[in-house]
Amino acid sequence: MNKFVSIKNEFMRKLITKGVGVTVRSSFRGTSGKKQLFKYIFDYEVTIQNFNDHEVQIMNRYWFIFGSNLKISEINGEGVVGQTPKLKKNEKFSYASCTFLTAEMGYMEGYYGVLNLEDKKIFEVDIPRFELIADCKLN
């Protein structure tokens, strides 16, 4: 299930992979910098929910960040916001962060490495692609 909603330049996407749901809300915060170092700032909030009967743990993350000026960034590392949260059935974990683009538009997507605490196997949970669009690009 992949849904897209836009309300007042706030975008939301939701995706469930292997019993783990990821919902992302993104919004345009503003701009920063001078003409040659101009950056567009986007906030995003992620909620991860475990729908499985077994407990899971978020072990790592991978982000692919694309700007419409063809600038690409990739980020990967342990956990999320310095944590490796464990989620029992129906539990949620939410966090907020931000990203900077040198373009007015772009998107982010990726995945989490999730450990099934029952069988000790790691699987990937997709982070749905979500749009990053500056207010000046919306009509």
Beta strands, then each sheet from edge to edge (+ up, - down):
strand 1: 3-7
strand 2: 10-17
strand 3: 20-32
strand 4: 39-50
strand 5: 56-67
strand 6: 72-78
strand 7: 86-87
strand 8: 92-101
strand 9: 105-116
strand 10: 122-133
sheet 1: 1+ 2- 3+ 4- 8+
sheet 2: 6+ 5- 7+
sheet 3: 6+ 5- 9+ 10-
end
